[in-house]
Amino acid sequence: MEELVRPSRLAPGARVAVVAPSGPVPEERLQAGLDVLRGWDLDPVVAPHVLDRHEEFTYLAGTDADRAADLQAAWCDPAVDAVLCARGGYGVQRMIDLLDWDAMRAAGPKVFVGFSDITALHEAFANRLGLVTLHGPMAAGIDFIKNTRAQEHLRATLFAPETVRTIASGGTALVPGRARGVTLGGCLCLLAADLGTPHARPSARGGLLCLEDVGEETYRLDRYLTQLLRAGWLDGVRGVLLGSWQDCDPYPRVRALLVDRLGGLGVPVVEEFGFGHCEGALTIPFGVAAELDADRGVLTLEEPALR
């Protein structure tokens, strides 16, 4: 697996667009997130349909066409330096094929941030645009608004990425060892759902795979992992980093499943790495070469995430 193109870091005064590719966004949380961004001396602009709600399917932030148009317009605007997702939820898979990927490729690299349902866009940006993206807190996310660690780690990644090349999680090894590879991953259920879709990544071969999820019963996590295993998608993976399993079954039960499904891969696996749907979530760049030390719970990027 090859490293991807790194966008440029942000500077004070940079314009960042906030989009809602998935679920509806509470206005008060959006305003709180915008205040945080302004406090970083950024210039946030809100896409036209961020506060929309689909008339029939109220779990969507407006129509598929409008959500896609917001993302594409923000990405293709030369005055915008970064695109930040407001929140996850569900909906990216419905709009992702409405994007003009040729136009977005022509617009050149810029910073993209999100997680959860945004996993489908991380994969698309990697496979169709060849870009490094940031798996990190979202502008209207409650954990971002209220948590200093989440804010500061994202801020450092955006403005001074060389200062966060070493990500020390405090996690522990499920399977000990060290491994080198290119980072990828996200929300487990979205990675499983991506299988068989146009332009999907054929496998995680050569990668350091980051996995987390939220609100899933253990048998569902089992199903997603087993699907990835049966599809050969995990063949050749170099190492696995496990984030949070918020609102899933009690962790000992989830942990037993993770050992059962991933322990046979023969690669280092680290648990409780502190990214995903958790308080103080770390920002993990996807598409960069890195070394995982599972015993120490440390990921070391070979280069800063952004140029």
Residue pairs with C-beta under 8 A, 6 or more apart in sequence:
1 181
1 182
1 184
1 204
1 205
1 206
1 207
2 182
3 132
3 182
3 287
3 288
3 289
4 126
4 130
4 131
4 132
4 182
4 286
4 287
4 288
5 109
5 130
5 131
5 132
6 109
6 132
6 287
6 288
6 303
6 304
6 305
6 306
6 307
7 82
7 109
7 110
7 111
7 112
7 131
7 132
7 306
7 307
8 81
8 109
8 110
8 111
8 306
8 307
9 111
9 158
9 159
9 160
9 161
9 304
9 306
9 307
10 16
10 42
10 81
10 82
10 111
10 158
10 159
10 306
11 159
12 40
12 41
12 42
13 41
13 42
13 43
14 42
14 43
14 81
14 82
15 42
15 43
15 44
15 45
15 79
15 80
15 81
15 82
16 37
16 42
16 43
16 44
16 45
16 80
16 81
16 82
16 83
16 84
16 111
17 44
17 45
17 46
17 47
17 74
17 77
17 80
17 82
17 83
17 84
18 30
18 33
18 34
18 44
18 45
18 46
18 47
18 50
18 84
18 85
18 86
18 139
18 140
19 47
19 50
19 67
19 70
19 71
19 74
19 83
19 84
19 85
19 86
20 47
20 49
20 50
20 51
20 52
20 61
20 62
20 67
20 70
20 85
20 86
20 87
21 61
21 67
21 68
21 70
21 71
21 85
21 91
21 92
21 95
21 114
21 117
21 118
21 121
22 60
22 61
22 67
22 85
22 87
22 88
22 89
22 90
22 91
22 92
22 116
22 117
22 118
23 59
23 60
23 61
23 87
23 88
23 89
23 90
23 91
23 117
24 51
24 52
24 53
24 54
24 58
24 59
24 60
24 61
24 89
25 50
25 51
25 61
25 86
25 87
25 140
26 140
27 51
29 87
29 140
29 141
29 142
29 145
30 46
30 50
30 51
30 86
30 139
30 140
32 140
32 145
33 86
33 138
33 139
33 140
33 141
33 144
33 145
34 44
34 46
34 139
36 139
36 144
36 145
36 151
37 44
37 84
37 139
38 44
40 155
40 158
40 159
44 84
44 139
45 80
47 70
47 71
47 73
47 74
48 66
48 70
49 61
49 62
49 63
49 66
49 67
49 69
49 70
50 61
50 70
50 86
51 61
52 61
52 62
52 63
52 66
53 60
53 61
53 62
54 60
54 61
54 62
54 63
59 89
59 90
59 91
60 67
60 89
60 90
60 91
60 94
61 67
61 86
61 89
61 91
64 91
64 94
64 95
64 98
65 95
65 98
67 91
67 95
68 95
68 96
68 98
68 99
71 83
71 95
71 99
72 99
72 100
72 103
72 104
74 80
74 83
75 83
75 104
75 107
75 110
76 103
76 104
76 106
76 107
78 107
80 110
81 110
81 111
82 110
82 111
82 112
82 113
82 158
83 110
83 111
83 112
83 113
84 112
84 113
84 114
84 138
84 139
85 113
85 114
85 118
85 121
85 138
85 139
86 138
86 139
86 140
87 116
87 138
87 139
87 140
87 141
88 114
88 115
88 116
88 117
88 118
88 138
88 187
89 116
89 117
90 117
91 117
92 117
92 118
92 119
92 120
92 121
92 190
93 120
93 190
93 193
93 197
96 120
96 121
96 124
97 198
99 124
101 124
101 128
101 129
104 129
105 128
105 129
109 129
109 131
111 134
111 158
111 306
112 121
112 122
112 125
112 131
112 133
112 134
113 133
113 134
113 136
113 137
113 138
113 154
113 283
114 121
114 122
114 134
114 135
114 136
114 138
115 135
115 136
115 137
115 138
115 186
115 187
115 275
115 276
115 277
115 281
116 138
116 186
116 187
116 190
116 214
116 276
116 277
117 187
117 190
118 138
118 186
119 135
119 185
119 186
119 187
119 190
119 191
119 194
120 190
120 193
120 194
121 133
122 133
122 135
122 184
122 186
122 286
123 184
123 186
123 191
123 194
123 200
123 201
124 199
125 131
125 133
126 133
126 184
126 201
126 286
126 287
127 199
127 200
127 201
128 199
131 287
132 285
132 286
132 287
132 288
132 305
132 306
133 285
133 286
133 287
134 154
134 157
134 158
134 283
134 284
134 285
134 286
134 305
135 185
135 186
135 210
135 275
135 283
135 284
135 285
135 286
136 150
136 153
136 154
136 157
136 275
136 281
136 282
136 283
136 284
137 143
137 144
137 147
137 150
137 151
137 154
137 281
137 283
138 144
143 150
143 277
143 278
143 279
143 280
143 281
144 150
144 151
144 154
147 279
147 280
147 281
148 280
149 280
149 282
150 279
150 280
150 281
150 282
153 164
153 282
153 283
154 283
156 163
156 164
157 164
157 283
157 285
157 305
157 306
158 306
161 285
161 304
161 305
161 306
162 304
164 283
164 304
164 305
165 300
165 301
165 303
165 304
166 298
166 299
166 300
166 301
167 282
167 284
167 298
167 299
167 300
167 301
168 296
168 297
168 298
169 270
169 272
169 273
169 274
169 275
169 282
169 297
169 298
169 299
170 272
170 274
170 297
171 241
171 242
171 270
171 271
171 272
171 273
171 274
171 297
172 270
172 271
172 272
172 297
173 268
173 269
173 270
173 271
173 294
173 295
173 297
174 242
174 255
174 258
174 259
174 262
174 263
174 269
174 270
174 271
174 294
175 262
175 263
175 265
175 267
175 268
175 269
175 294
176 268
176 294
176 295
177 239
177 267
177 268
177 294
177 295
178 268
178 291
178 292
178 293
178 294
178 295
179 208
179 238
179 239
179 267
179 268
179 291
179 292
179 294
180 208
180 238
180 289
180 290
180 291
180 292
181 206
181 207
181 208
181 237
181 238
181 239
181 289
181 290
181 292
182 206
182 207
182 208
182 287
182 288
182 289
182 290
183 207
183 208
183 210
183 284
183 285
183 286
183 287
183 288
183 290
183 299
184 201
184 204
184 207
184 208
184 209
184 210
184 286
184 287
185 191
185 204
185 207
185 209
185 210
185 211
185 241
185 286
186 210
186 211
186 212
186 286
187 212
187 213
187 214
187 276
188 211
188 212
188 213
188 216
188 221
188 224
188 225
189 213
189 216
189 220
189 224
191 211
191 224
191 228
191 233
192 223
192 224
192 227
192 228
194 200
194 201
195 227
195 228
195 231
195 233
202 233
203 232
203 233
203 234
203 235
203 236
203 237
204 233
204 234
204 236
204 237
205 235
205 236
205 237
206 236
206 237
206 238
207 237
207 238
208 237
208 238
208 239
208 240
208 241
208 290
208 292
208 299
209 234
209 237
209 239
209 240
209 241
210 240
210 241
210 242
210 243
210 273
210 275
210 284
210 286
211 240
211 241
211 242
211 243
212 242
212 243
212 244
212 245
212 275
212 276
212 277
212 278
213 221
213 224
213 245
213 248
213 276
213 277
214 244
214 245
214 246
214 247
214 248
214 276
214 277
215 246
215 247
215 248
216 224
216 245
216 248
217 248
217 249
218 248
218 249
218 253
218 254
218 257
221 245
221 248
221 254
221 257
222 257
222 261
225 257
225 258
225 261
225 262
226 261
228 234
229 261
234 265
237 265
237 267
238 267
238 292
239 267
239 268
239 269
239 270
239 292
239 294
240 262
240 265
240 267
240 268
240 269
240 270
241 269
241 270
241 273
241 275
241 284
241 292
241 299
242 258
242 269
242 270
242 271
242 272
242 273
243 272
243 273
243 274
243 275
243 276
243 277
243 278
243 281
244 272
244 274
244 275
244 276
244 277
244 278
244 281
245 251
245 254
246 276
246 277
246 278
247 277
248 254
255 271
258 269
258 271
262 269
263 269
268 292
268 294
269 294
270 292
270 294
270 297
272 297
273 282
273 297
273 299
274 280
274 281
274 282
275 281
275 282
275 283
275 284
284 299
285 301
285 305
285 306
288 301
288 302
288 303
288 305
289 301
289 302
289 303
290 299
290 300
290 301
290 302
291 299
291 300
291 302
292 298
292 299
293 299
293 300
